[in-house]
Amino acid sequence: MGIAAPYHCRFGGEGSVRTMTETQCGADPVLIVGAGPAGLAAAASLTRAGVPHVVLEKENTVGDSWRHHYDRLHLHTVKRWSALPYRPYPRDYPRYPSRQQVVDYLEDYARHFRIEPRFGERVTRARQDNGRWVVRSDKDERRSRFLVVAAGYNREPVTPPFPDMNRYGGEVLHSGAYKNGAPYRGKRVLVVGCGNSGAEIALCLSEHGAQADIVVRGPAHVVPLEWGGLPMQATSLLLSRLPVDLADKLIGQVLKLSVGDLAPYGIRRPEKGPMRMVIENGRVPLIDVGTIGHIKEGKIAVRPGVERFTENGVRFVNGETHAYDAVILATGYKSGLDKWLAGAERVINDRSYPNRFGEESELSGLYFVGYRNPPTGMLHEISLEARRVAADIAKKF
């Protein structure tokens, strides 16, 4: 072990914080892995509950992943329901804050709650030993009864092994490396994947003068960002209190009026409703921020699944072949938990995400925050999970 590091303990009035050593705190601090929105929310909630903790972060800043998202990104959820615990977004922020505004908010949040992560500490292994968690980083080893994993939903990019991809002579990059459409003006670009990132990247490319095509491999739910001036997130929050099938029936009626039939444009609606798709398949609806309009206007072409790459483009499953200057893979991420968490097979599903959220997992003392992305919004869910986790740990600490 290295020199005793400072930890956060709260004593006295609500919200007051004192920075103390582990010995002064009188107990091993809770260990939090990650200083993104989920890790910060967990830290602030534990501070509020008077529970000492230390945050381990592999990068050198809070909210590092938000600093590297594409430039056009704004929250698809309303700031009112996207704030972390105990601190709203600034009043002068727009309804849907930009990527940079989210970064600024996270920095302010860390300062306000005096969260001081141990930067540059990449966790390489976490295992249980006699009822305690042993967490090793590339700098130190720590032990605690409680481990909160908040290392990020989008940790490891997934790159499918498409046939003959090595033959292709153009540029191939994952959506995580995409910044903006300026370098692609006048070029033909294929976006593989029609999730929210893929759809918005295709829109960004089109807005910058690229000829963008997007692969929509199977049926997909599309919902408007707003309908009748009401954010779709508000509708989701209201319907989340209903039985799933009833909620899906009501949403279906809304989508018929607000989105209509997109089958003529190559986008078929799934047989399962949006809520059930999230629960059973982990697939959230595509929140339309303008992509569908560009598709209807012919500015973005919808393509079916990729069969294989060619030397200068892609052959699709319908037999068509098209040339592209670049291919952007919006093909998702994995949690990467199995790479460093011993016993991960007991707590994660076949999509690499935890079975339980915002509560103690199947392994004692282990909690996950930020690994669920429901229609009501990931940041909204993070706020709820962090409070529940802190309350549960505080009872046992």
ChimeraX attribute file (.defattr): number of C-alpha atoms within 10 A of each C-alpha:
attribute: neighborCount
match mode: 1-to-1
recipient: residues
	/A:1	9
	/A:2	8
	/A:3	7
	/A:4	10
	/A:5	12
	/A:6	20
	/A:7	25
	/A:8	28
	/A:9	24
	/A:10	20
	/A:11	15
	/A:12	9
	/A:13	8
	/A:14	11
	/A:15	15
	/A:16	14
	/A:17	18
	/A:18	16
	/A:19	17
	/A:20	17
	/A:21	19
	/A:22	19
	/A:23	13
	/A:24	11
	/A:25	19
	/A:26	10
	/A:27	15
	/A:28	20
	/A:29	25
	/A:30	26
	/A:31	24
	/A:32	26
	/A:33	27
	/A:34	29
	/A:35	32
	/A:36	22
	/A:37	31
	/A:38	30
	/A:39	30
	/A:40	31
	/A:41	32
	/A:42	34
	/A:43	33
	/A:44	28
	/A:45	25
	/A:46	24
	/A:47	25
	/A:48	23
	/A:49	20
	/A:50	21
	/A:51	26
	/A:52	27
	/A:53	29
	/A:54	23
	/A:55	25
	/A:56	24
	/A:57	26
	/A:58	20
	/A:59	17
	/A:60	13
	/A:61	16
	/A:62	25
	/A:63	25
	/A:64	18
	/A:65	17
	/A:66	17
	/A:67	15
	/A:68	14
	/A:69	19
	/A:70	20
	/A:71	16
	/A:72	15
	/A:73	19
	/A:74	17
	/A:75	16
	/A:76	21
	/A:77	23
	/A:78	20
	/A:79	21
	/A:80	13
	/A:81	19
	/A:82	23
	/A:83	22
	/A:84	28
	/A:85	21
	/A:86	14
	/A:87	14
	/A:88	14
	/A:89	22
	/A:90	12
	/A:91	9
	/A:92	7
	/A:93	13
	/A:94	12
	/A:95	16
	/A:96	17
	/A:97	22
	/A:98	17
	/A:99	19
	/A:100	17
	/A:101	18
	/A:102	23
	/A:103	20
	/A:104	14
	/A:105	22
	/A:106	24
	/A:107	16
	/A:108	14
	/A:109	24
	/A:110	20
	/A:111	11
	/A:112	12
	/A:113	21
	/A:114	17
	/A:115	24
	/A:116	19
	/A:117	27
	/A:118	21
	/A:119	16
	/A:120	15
	/A:121	20
	/A:122	18
	/A:123	21
	/A:124	14
	/A:125	17
	/A:126	21
	/A:127	16
	/A:128	19
	/A:129	11
	/A:130	7
	/A:131	13
	/A:132	17
	/A:133	21
	/A:134	19
	/A:135	21
	/A:136	19
	/A:137	17
	/A:138	12
	/A:139	12
	/A:140	13
	/A:141	15
	/A:142	17
	/A:143	20
	/A:144	19
	/A:145	22
	/A:146	24
	/A:147	25
	/A:148	27
	/A:149	22
	/A:150	27
	/A:151	26
	/A:152	24
	/A:153	19
	/A:154	15
	/A:155	14
	/A:156	14
	/A:157	18
	/A:158	15
	/A:159	13
	/A:160	10
	/A:161	9
	/A:162	11
	/A:163	12
	/A:164	13
	/A:165	17
	/A:166	12
	/A:167	13
	/A:168	19
	/A:169	15
	/A:170	16
	/A:171	11
	/A:172	16
	/A:173	14
	/A:174	17
	/A:175	23
	/A:176	20
	/A:177	13
	/A:178	16
	/A:179	16
	/A:180	16
	/A:181	22
	/A:182	13
	/A:183	12
	/A:184	18
	/A:185	15
	/A:186	15
	/A:187	16
	/A:188	20
	/A:189	27
	/A:190	28
	/A:191	27
	/A:192	25
	/A:193	22
	/A:194	23
	/A:195	21
	/A:196	19
	/A:197	21
	/A:198	24
	/A:199	25
	/A:200	21
	/A:201	28
	/A:202	32
	/A:203	27
	/A:204	23
	/A:205	26
	/A:206	24
	/A:207	16
	/A:208	17
	/A:209	17
	/A:210	22
	/A:211	21
	/A:212	29
	/A:213	24
	/A:214	26
	/A:215	23
	/A:216	22
	/A:217	19
	/A:218	14
	/A:219	14
	/A:220	22
	/A:221	23
	/A:222	23
	/A:223	21
	/A:224	19
	/A:225	18
	/A:226	17
	/A:227	15
	/A:228	7
	/A:229	7
	/A:230	10
	/A:231	16
	/A:232	22
	/A:233	20
	/A:234	16
	/A:235	17
	/A:236	17
	/A:237	16
	/A:238	12
	/A:239	19
	/A:240	17
	/A:241	9
	/A:242	11
	/A:243	10
	/A:244	15
	/A:245	14
	/A:246	14
	/A:247	20
	/A:248	20
	/A:249	13
	/A:250	12
	/A:251	19
	/A:252	17
	/A:253	11
	/A:254	16
	/A:255	16
	/A:256	12
	/A:257	10
	/A:258	15
	/A:259	15
	/A:260	11
	/A:261	13
	/A:262	17
	/A:263	10
	/A:264	8
	/A:265	14
	/A:266	17
	/A:267	22
	/A:268	17
	/A:269	17
	/A:270	12
	/A:271	10
	/A:272	16
	/A:273	20
	/A:274	27
	/A:275	26
	/A:276	16
	/A:277	18
	/A:278	17
	/A:279	12
	/A:280	9
	/A:281	11
	/A:282	15
	/A:283	18
	/A:284	22
	/A:285	21
	/A:286	22
	/A:287	24
	/A:288	19
	/A:289	17
	/A:290	14
	/A:291	22
	/A:292	21
	/A:293	13
	/A:294	16
	/A:295	21
	/A:296	13
	/A:297	10
	/A:298	12
	/A:299	19
	/A:300	23
	/A:301	18
	/A:302	19
	/A:303	22
	/A:304	19
	/A:305	17
	/A:306	20
	/A:307	17
	/A:308	18
	/A:309	21
	/A:310	20
	/A:311	14
	/A:312	15
	/A:313	23
	/A:314	21
	/A:315	17
	/A:316	18
	/A:317	14
	/A:318	11
	/A:319	9
	/A:320	12
	/A:321	17
	/A:322	15
	/A:323	16
	/A:324	22
	/A:325	17
	/A:326	21
	/A:327	23
	/A:328	22
	/A:329	23
	/A:330	27
	/A:331	19
	/A:332	19
	/A:333	16
	/A:334	16
	/A:335	19
	/A:336	18
	/A:337	22
	/A:338	16
	/A:339	11
	/A:340	15
	/A:341	18
	/A:342	13
	/A:343	15
	/A:344	20
	/A:345	13
	/A:346	12
	/A:347	20
	/A:348	18
	/A:349	12
	/A:350	8
	/A:351	11
	/A:352	18
	/A:353	21
	/A:354	23
	/A:355	15
	/A:356	17
	/A:357	21
	/A:358	23
	/A:359	19
	/A:360	19
	/A:361	17
	/A:362	16
	/A:363	13
	/A:364	14
	/A:365	20
	/A:366	21
	/A:367	27
	/A:368	31
	/A:369	31
	/A:370	28
	/A:371	25
	/A:372	22
	/A:373	17
	/A:374	21
	/A:375	25
	/A:376	21
	/A:377	20
	/A:378	20
	/A:379	24
	/A:380	23
	/A:381	23
	/A:382	30
	/A:383	25
	/A:384	19
	/A:385	26
	/A:386	31
	/A:387	23
	/A:388	19
	/A:389	22
	/A:390	26
	/A:391	18
	/A:392	15
	/A:393	22
	/A:394	15
	/A:395	9
	/A:396	9
	/A:397	15
